[in-house]
Amino acid sequence: MGLRAPDNKIYPDVWDLFGGHVEDKESIEEALVRELREELDITPKTFEFLTTLLEADPPNNGKCLYHIYKITEWAGPGPRLRGAEHTEMRWHTLDEAVSSNLAVPEYRTLFSDHVVL
């Protein structure tokens, strides 16, 4: 997960999954690949759609859907942070992840449902 920078307008200084907005004429999967190249310097090779979450606070953050994917194989020199959106990147155990200050509270259930122990 990535720790969002404290000066981010939306969800500052919380742990989040990497990703971003879908651009015009771009599929969700194309956005996934582009965003992970931009943010982590990796190219997802094998991934699986898990779920779509709704923005919990639309009045403050706008209406948004979060399409969540599980990446099981990637290529590239990363993962390593690129850009200024995140200040830290860290692998978490399930216990660490669910007890973290998360951008989206529904991540706790998602992690618990999809992490293989």
Secondary structure per residue as TSV (DSSP state, phi and psi in degrees):
chain	resnum	aa	ss	phi	psi
A	1	M	-	360.0	163.3
A	2	G	E	-117.1	138.4
A	3	L	E	-86.5	115.5
A	4	R	E	-68.2	142.5
A	5	A	-	-60.9	146.4
A	6	P	T	-66.1	-17.8
A	7	D	T	-97.0	6.9
A	8	N	-	-65.6	138.3
A	9	K	S	-66.9	-40.8
A	10	I	S	-109.9	128.8
A	11	Y	S	53.4	58.5
A	12	P	T	-72.8	146.2
A	13	D	T	57.6	38.7
A	14	V	S	-132.6	161.2
A	15	W	E	-81.4	137.0
A	16	D	E	-144.8	165.3
A	17	L	-	-84.0	153.6
A	18	F	S	-79.9	146.6
A	19	G	-	157.5	-164.5
A	20	G	-	178.4	-161.4
A	21	H	-	-80.9	148.7
A	22	V	-	-84.2	127.1
A	23	E	-	-85.2	164.3
A	24	D	T	-52.9	136.5
A	25	K	T	62.7	22.7
A	26	E	-	-114.5	135.8
A	27	S	-	-76.9	165.4
A	28	I	H	-61.7	-41.0
A	29	E	H	-67.5	-37.1
A	30	E	H	-64.4	-39.3
A	31	A	H	-64.5	-40.8
A	32	L	H	-57.3	-49.9
A	33	V	H	-63.0	-47.4
A	34	R	H	-61.2	-48.1
A	35	E	H	-63.1	-39.9
A	36	L	H	-72.4	-29.0
A	37	R	H	-65.6	-46.4
A	38	E	H	-66.6	-41.3
A	39	E	H	-91.2	-31.4
A	40	L	H	-125.1	-4.3
A	41	D	S	62.1	38.7
A	42	I	-	-129.3	158.3
A	43	T	E	-119.3	111.8
A	44	P	E	-61.4	132.4
A	45	K	E	-107.6	-40.4
A	46	T	E	-128.6	124.7
A	47	F	E	-150.0	159.4
A	48	E	E	-135.1	130.2
A	49	F	E	-68.5	133.0
A	50	L	E	-105.9	-52.6
A	51	T	E	-169.5	171.7
A	52	T	E	-122.4	129.0
A	53	L	E	-109.8	146.7
A	54	L	E	-89.9	147.2
A	55	E	-	-59.7	128.9
A	56	A	S	-77.4	-21.4
A	57	D	-	-134.0	66.1
A	58	P	H	-58.9	-34.8
A	59	P	H	-59.2	-34.4
A	60	N	H	-95.7	-30.6
A	61	N	H	-113.4	-3.2
A	62	G	-	85.5	161.0
A	63	K	S	-73.9	130.4
A	64	C	-	-153.6	147.2
A	65	L	E	-113.6	138.8
A	66	Y	E	-111.9	109.5
A	67	H	E	-91.1	116.3
A	68	I	E	-103.3	129.3
A	69	Y	E	-122.9	148.8
A	70	K	E	-102.2	120.5
A	71	I	E	-94.5	122.6
A	72	T	E	-111.8	-12.6
A	73	E	E	-152.8	137.8
A	74	W	E	-146.1	166.0
A	75	A	E	-128.5	163.3
A	76	G	S	121.6	172.0
A	77	P	S	-73.3	-19.7
A	78	G	-	-80.0	-169.1
A	79	P	S	-80.3	134.7
A	80	R	-	-154.0	145.6
A	81	L	-	-67.2	136.0
A	82	R	-	-129.8	144.0
A	83	G	S	83.3	-176.2
A	84	A	S	-112.5	6.1
A	85	E	S	-69.4	-30.5
A	86	H	E	-122.5	147.5
A	87	T	E	-104.4	-13.4
A	88	E	E	-154.2	148.7
A	89	M	E	-128.5	137.4
A	90	R	-	-153.7	141.0
A	91	W	-	-78.6	140.5
A	92	H	-	-122.3	145.5
A	93	T	-	-73.1	167.4
A	94	L	H	-58.9	-45.5
A	95	D	H	-60.9	-42.6
A	96	E	H	-64.6	-43.1
A	97	A	H	-62.6	-48.0
A	98	V	H	-73.0	-18.4
A	99	S	H	-98.0	1.6
A	100	S	S	-78.8	161.1
A	101	N	-	-78.0	98.8
A	102	L	B	-97.9	147.0
A	103	A	S	-63.2	-40.1
A	104	V	S	-123.3	111.9
A	105	P	T	-56.6	-30.0
A	106	E	T	-64.8	-13.9
A	107	Y	H	-58.5	-34.3
A	108	R	H	-56.9	-49.1
A	109	T	H	-65.3	-43.5
A	110	L	H	-57.5	-48.7
A	111	F	H	-61.9	-46.6
A	112	S	H	-61.4	-35.9
A	113	D	H	-77.2	-24.2
A	114	H	H	-119.7	-2.3
A	115	V	-	-87.6	128.4
A	116	V	-	-93.0	122.1
A	117	L	-	-96.4	360.0
